């Protein structure tokens, strides 16, 4: 095994290591777990593919040595599309019917690797490489199709916003489409390079070297930026364009019933609460709960939960029996998972920092 690397191999290897690190961080992130799952896999499978580039060049016959492939190029498109979909739709969670998107990956990524490992036939190099390149072309078409579906989905929701582009989720997914467009363009250049130049080296480079570097930049950029976006998954449509799920009287009744349950059982104190899990606890369909919160309370799910937590914190802070506890301790008891999320939510809701609010609360007591 040759352990010497050229500059392109080193850059791809470093990119793969970064991909594994960031995908792990994304998986471990608590906010928007369903959305982050798709994003994490999107980064992870590309990092696997990058490692394959290095291993197949360093180990002769590597592609026949393991039954499970490292390259899942037919999964790139579905993962991109499902991430965009979850980023835009609050109530969209994981469902089993989404797995059919990955059937081509099972057929064209996993099955060939399994057959090549199980039946190591003496396949000539040229026919094998031609078949592999045909699969590359098919994977490119497949990814382009999902890129177009993602673009159509974003345009559809922009249209629902009646030209209002203020949604943070829409702005973010537009950036994803731009980065993904570079992926499509780079992939196309690679295919044309192989067809026109017959895969010859150009300036000492393999056809896929510069393309993979561009792909690394785009895909890892999406992963790193997505990791720092806890608000994703909250497309806010103006009430005028929301589909009316129930009459106003029924909405008010269900809103009151929901609030009674929230105050009675304090579900908001669970730091891992999600729209889906809360809907299960309340025995309410997810889309109905989302409608009650968005339309009945005129706020998104995160703001709704944070409002209840801030109110809980304020009540605890005003109770003299809690004077022995720190503000951060009271915030954790109210359901906040970190100091940063507590301070951010408190200032957004009250316009003050917790310290400023505490001082203002103590001032009248001193005056008395």
N, C-alpha and C positions, 0 to 999 in steps of 0.2 A: 504493500500500500504506500503510495507516494504522498508524503505529508507536506510537500511544497505547494504553495498557493500563489496564483497570480493576483493582481490587484482586484480584478472583478470577482474572483472566487471569495477573496477576503471580505469584500463589501457585502456580497450576498450572504455570507456566513454570519457576519455581524448583524445584518438586517434580520436574519432568521432568529438569532438569539434575542434580539429586541422584540421580535414578534411574539415569541413564547412568553417573555416577561410581561408584555402589555396585555396579552390575551388572558393571562392568569389574573392580573390586576382587575381586568374588566369582569371576569367571572366572579371575583370575590366582592365586587361592589354591591352594596345593598339596594341602592335606589334602582327602580325599574328593572327588576331581575329578568323578566321575560325578554325585554328589549335588549338588555346587555348580553343575554345568552346568544342571540343571533350575531351581535357585533363581535363577541368573543370568539365564536367559531369562525367567523369570517376572517379574522386576523390569524387565528390558530392554523387553519387549513392552508393558508398561504405560506405561513412560516414552515409548515411541514413540506410543502412543495419546494421551498427554497433549499431546505436541507437535502432534498432528493437530488437537486441539481449538483450539489457538491459530491454527494456519495456516489452517484452513478459515474462521475468522472474519475473518482479516486479508487473505486473498487470494481474491477472487471466483472461483468455479469451480475451487478448488484440487483437489477430489476427482477432477477429470477430467484433471489435468495430469501425473500420474505413473502408470505402469502397476503399480507395486508399492504395496500399501496400507501405511499406517502403523498402522492399527488391526487387531489380530489378536485380537478378543474371543473367538473360538471356540478360541483356544489357551490362554486363561487356565486353564480347568478341567483339561485334561490336564497342563499344567505343574505345577499345584498337586498333583495326584494323584501324578504320578511323583516329585516331590520328596519327598512324604510317604512313598511306598513305599521310596525309596532311603534315607531317613532311618531307617527302621525295620529294614530287612533288610540285614545286613552284606554278604551275597554277591550282592545285587542290583546288577547293572551295566547298562550300556547294551546293548540288543539291537535289531536292526532291526524286530522285530515290534511294538515300542513305537510305531513311526512311524504305525501305523494310527490312533492316537488323534488325529492331526492332520489326518486326511482332511476332516472338516467345516470346518476352518480353510482348507484349500485350496479347497474348494467355495464357501464363503460369505464368506471374507475376500479371498482372492487372486483367484479367478476373476471376481467382479463388477468389481473394480478394473481387471483386465486388459481385460475387455470394454468397460467405460466409456471406457478410454483408446483402445482399438483402433477402436471404433465410436462416435464422439462424436455420437450421435443427439440430435435436439432433444427431449429428454425434459422434460415439464412439471415444475415444481418440486414441486407437491403430490403427484402419484403417486410421484415419486422419493423424497420424504421419507417417505411412508407405507410404501413397500417397505423403506427403511432402518430404520424403526422396527420393522417386523415382524421383521427380522433381529436387532434389539436384543433383542426378546422371546425369540426362538429361542436367542440366545446366552446369555441369562439362564437359561433352562431347562437348557441344556447345561452351564453352569457349576454350577448347583445340583445337577445329577446327579453331577458329579465331586466336588463338595463332600461329597455324601452318601457316595460311594464312599470318599473319604478318611476320613470319620468312621467308617465301617464297618470299614475296615482297622485303624484305631487301636483301636477297641473289640475287634476280634478278637485283637490282640496283648496287650491288657490282660487279656483272658480267659485267654490262654495263660499269663500270668504269675500266674494264680490269685489275682487281687486284689492282687498286690504292685505298687505304683505307684512303685517306686524307680528304674525305668529313666529315665535322663536323656532318652533319645530320646523316650519316651512323654510325659514332661512337656512337652518342647518342642513336639512335634506337637500336643498338646492346645491349646497357646497359638496355634498356627497355625490350628487349627479355630475358635477363638474369634474371631481376627482375620478369618478368611474368612467367618464368620457375619455379621460387620458388613458385609463386602463384599456378601453376598447380600441383606441387609436394605436397604442403600443402593441397590443396583441395583433392587430391587423398588419402593422409594419413587420413584425416577426414573420407572419405567414407569407407576405409578399417577398421578404428577404429570401426565405427558403425556396419559394417557387421561382423567382427571377434569377437569383444568384446560385441556385442549386445547393444552398446551405454552405457555400464557401466562406472561409474566414475573410473578414474585412478588417484591415489594420490589426491583424492578429487576434480578432475577437470572434467568439462563437456567436451565431445569430441571436441567441437568447440572452446574452450578457447585458447589453444596454437596456433591453426590454425589461428584464427582471429588475434592474435597478430602478427604472421608472415605476414599475409595479410596486416595488417595495416602498418607495417614497409615497405613492398615492394611498395604498392600502394601510400601511402603518400610520400614515398621517390621519386617516379616518379613525383608526383605533385609538390613537393617543388623544386626539381632539374629542372623540366621543366619550372617553373615560371621564373627562372633566365637565360633562354636560348633564347634571342631575335632572334638569327640567325636561329633557327629551321624553316624548311620549304624552305630551299635553297639548294637542291641537285644540285651540279654543275658537269655536265658531260663535259669531254673534247670535244672540237669542232669536233674532228674526229669521235666520236661516236653519235653525235646528228643527228637525222633524218633531212634530208634536206627538209625543207618545201617549199622553193622557190629558183629560180635561183639567182645567185649573183647580177646581175644587178637590179632585182626586189627588192632584199633585201636592196641594197644601196638607191634605190629610196624611199622605205618605211621608212628607217631609217632617211633619210633627212626630209621627210614629218613629221615624228613623232617629230623630234628635233625642227622643225619650230613651230609646235603647242605647244610644251612644253615651248619654249622661248616666244611665243606670248601670251599664256594664263596663264603661270606660275602655272601649276597644281601642281608642286612639293612643292609649298608653303602651301598646305593643309597638316597639320601634321598627318592626319588620312588616307592619300592616300594609297591605296593598288593596287596590280597588277590588281585585278578584277575591282575595281572602275575606275582606269585609262583606262582600256580597254573599259569600258562603255563610258567614256568621249570622247575617241578618235574614238569610233565606230569601234573598231578592235577586232576580236576574241582573247580571252585570250591566247590561245596557240600560236597564231601568234605574239602577242605583246611580249610574253616571248621569242620567238625565235629571234625576232628583237633585243631585249636587250642583251640576252645571247650570240648570235652568231654575230650579227652585231656590238655590242659595246664591246663584250668580258668582260661583267661584269654581276653580278646578279642585281635583281631589287633594293634591298636596296642600293647597292653601286651606282647605276645609279641615284637614287633620291638624295642621299647624295652628290654626285658629283655636281649636279645642285644647291643644297642648298649652298654648300661651295663656288661655283663660284659666286652665288648671294651675299653671305655674303662678299666676297672679294671685289666685285664691290661696295657694300654699304660702306664698310670700307674705300675705296680709295676716296670716294666722300666727299669733305670738308663740304658739307652741312649737313652731318650726324655726324659731330664731337661732337655734343651735346648729342648723344645717346651712351649708353653703348654697349660694344661688345655683351653682352648677349641679349640685346634688338634687335640688328640687326640680331642676329642668330634666334631669335623667328620670326622676320619678314620674314626671308628666309625660314621658315618652320620647323625648329627644335622644338621639343616639350619639351626638357629638357637640362639643362646645361651638364649633363653627356653624353647624346647622341651627342650633338654638339661637345664637346671636343674630344670624341672618334672618331667620323667621320672625324673631321678636321685633327687630328694627323695621322690617317690612310691614308688620301688622300695627305696631304702636307708634312708629316714627321716633322711638327712643331706644337707647341701649338699655339692657337690663339694669346696669348701674345707675343710669339717669332716672329710670323709673323707680328704683328702690329708694334713692335719695328723695325724690318727690313724694313718695309714700310715707317716708319717715318724718318729713318736715312738718306736716300738720300735727303729728303726735307730739313733737317737741314743743310746738307753739301752745298746745293745750296744757 
